[in-house]
Amino acid sequence: MIVSYWRLSGFYFFYFATLGAFLPYWSLYLKNSGFAPAAIGELMAVLAGTRIIAPNLWSWIADRSGKNLRIVRTVSFLAALIFTGFLFLQGYLWFVVLTFAFSLFWNSALPQYEAATLYHLKAESYRYSRIRLWGSVGFIVAVFTIGWLIDRYGVARLPFIVVVLLSLIWLSSFFPPEVKQPKSEIKSAGLLCILKKPEVIAFFAACLLLQIAHGAYYAFYSIYLKQHHYSTGMTALLWALGVVAEILLFVFMPKLLKRYSLQAILMTSLWLAALRWVAIAWGARWLAVLIAAQLLHAASFGAAHAVAIHKVHQYFGDHHQNKGQALYSSLSFGLGGMMGSLGSGYYWQSLGGQWVYSMASLCCLIAIIIADSWPGRNDGKMD
C-alpha cells in the first residue's frame, strides 16, 4: 500500500500544481494581455466547458479498452504539446482555439485517473482523501512559487511555467501501474437505469449548482482582490489558505466518513459554501473576513468533492465507474464551471463583484433545497 500511495499521489501533486498556476493567475495574465472582463469570462468558460465533452468521450474508450492510465498518458502529453502555442500566438481568436484544444485533453485526464485510483484502492476507498491531499499540497507550492516569480519577473512568463508543469503531469502519469479491471460475472445495471434514478438526478443537480457558484471564484477572485487593493503576495496567501484548509479536511476525512453520513457532510458543506460567498461579497474590505471565508474552502470544495467521489462510486459501481466519474466532472466542473464563468464575466461590470458573489450564494441555497429533498438521501456512514 505504501508504494501505491506514493505512486498515486505524484499525479495529483503536479495536476493541481498546474491548477495553482491557472486559478489565481491566468485571469491576471489574460487581463495583462488586454482582454476585457467579458472576454476573460468567455475564455475561462471555454476552459471549463470542454469538461462537458472530453471526459465522457474518453470514459467510453476506457471502459472498452480497460486502459485508464494509457489514456491519461496520451491526453496529458497532447495537452502539454498544444499549450506551447500560447508561447507564440496572440489575439482573442487564437486564445479561444488554443484554450479549447488544450483543455479538451487536459480535462480528460483527471476523471480517468480518479477511476484508476479507486480501482487500485479497492475496499480501502476511504484512503482516497489522504492521496488526494497531495494535489492540494501541489496547489499551494505552485501558488507561492508562481506568485513570487510573477512579482519578480511579471505575469507574461506564466505560459512557459504552465508548459513545464503540464510536462511534469505527463511524466508522473507513468508512476502507477496500469489498472487491471476485474471482470464481473454479475450483470450490472444499465447506465441509463442509473441516470434515471431521482437521487442520481438530484445529486448531479446539486453538484452543478455548487460549481456554478464557484465560477466567480475561479475566474475573478484574484481580480476582485486587486480591486480591493490587495497585493499579489496577499492574493497568493489567501488562495493558499483555502487549500491549506482543504488539506486538513482531507487528512481527517476518513474519520468524518466513518462518523457522519455522506448526506450530513454534504448539507453542512452547502450551508458553509453559501455563507462563504456572502462573506466574500460584502466583507472584502476586511482581511479577517476574507481569511474566514477562505477557511470555508475546506467545506465548499474539499468536503463536497470527497462526498461526491464516494457517491459516484456507490451509484455507478465498478462496471460504470469511468462513465460515472466522467459525468460528475462534466456536469459539475464542466457545465457548472462554464455557466459560472460566463455568468460572472457578463455581469461583473454591470452588477459588480458583490452581487455576483451574492448570486453564487443563492445557487448554494437552491442546491441545499434539492439536496435535502432527494430520495435515498439518508445514506449511512462509510465502513
Secondary structure as the mmCIF struct_conf table of DSSP 4:
data_model
#
loop_
_struct_conf.conf_type_id
_struct_conf.id
_struct_conf.beg_label_comp_id
_struct_conf.beg_label_asym_id
_struct_conf.beg_label_seq_id
_struct_conf.end_label_comp_id
_struct_conf.end_label_asym_id
_struct_conf.end_label_seq_id
HELX_RH_AL_P HELX_RH_AL_P1 ILE A 2 ASN A 32
TURN_TY1_P TURN_TY1_P1 SER A 33 GLY A 34
HELX_RH_AL_P HELX_RH_AL_P2 PRO A 37 GLY A 49
HELX_RH_3T_P HELX_RH_3T_P1 THR A 50 ILE A 52
TURN_TY1_P TURN_TY1_P2 ILE A 53 ILE A 53
HELX_RH_AL_P HELX_RH_AL_P3 ALA A 54 SER A 65
HELX_RH_AL_P HELX_RH_AL_P4 ASN A 68 PHE A 83
HELX_RH_3T_P HELX_RH_3T_P2 THR A 84 LEU A 87
TURN_TY1_P TURN_TY1_P3 PHE A 88 PHE A 88
BEND BEND1 GLY A 91 GLY A 91
HELX_RH_AL_P HELX_RH_AL_P5 TYR A 92 LEU A 121
HELX_RH_3T_P HELX_RH_3T_P3 LYS A 122 ARG A 127
HELX_RH_AL_P HELX_RH_AL_P6 TYR A 128 TYR A 153
HELX_RH_3T_P HELX_RH_3T_P4 VAL A 155 ARG A 157
HELX_RH_AL_P HELX_RH_AL_P7 LEU A 158 SER A 172
TURN_TY1_P TURN_TY1_P4 SER A 173 PHE A 174
BEND BEND2 PHE A 175 PRO A 176
HELX_LH_PP_P HELX_LH_PP_P1 PRO A 177 VAL A 179
BEND BEND3 GLU A 185 ILE A 186
HELX_LH_PP_P HELX_LH_PP_P2 LYS A 187 GLY A 190
HELX_RH_AL_P HELX_RH_AL_P8 LEU A 191 LEU A 195
TURN_TY1_P TURN_TY1_P5 LYS A 196 LYS A 196
BEND BEND4 LYS A 197 LYS A 197
HELX_RH_AL_P HELX_RH_AL_P9 PRO A 198 GLN A 227
TURN_TY1_P TURN_TY1_P6 HIS A 228 HIS A 229
HELX_RH_AL_P HELX_RH_AL_P10 THR A 232 ARG A 259
BEND BEND5 TYR A 260 TYR A 260
HELX_RH_AL_P HELX_RH_AL_P11 LEU A 262 GLY A 283
TURN_TY1_P TURN_TY1_P7 ALA A 284 ARG A 285
HELX_RH_AL_P HELX_RH_AL_P12 LEU A 287 LEU A 295
TURN_TY1_P TURN_TY1_P8 LEU A 296 LEU A 296
HELX_RH_AL_P HELX_RH_AL_P13 HIS A 297 HIS A 297
HELX_RH_PI_P HELX_RH_PI_P1 ALA A 298 ALA A 303
HELX_RH_AL_P HELX_RH_AL_P14 ALA A 304 PHE A 316
TURN_TY1_P TURN_TY1_P9 GLY A 317 HIS A 320
HELX_RH_AL_P HELX_RH_AL_P15 GLN A 321 TYR A 328
HELX_RH_PI_P HELX_RH_PI_P2 SER A 329 GLY A 336
HELX_RH_AL_P HELX_RH_AL_P16 GLY A 337 LEU A 351
HELX_RH_AL_P HELX_RH_AL_P17 GLY A 353 SER A 373
BEND BEND6 TRP A 374 TRP A 374
TURN_TY1_P TURN_TY1_P10 PRO A 375 GLY A 376
#
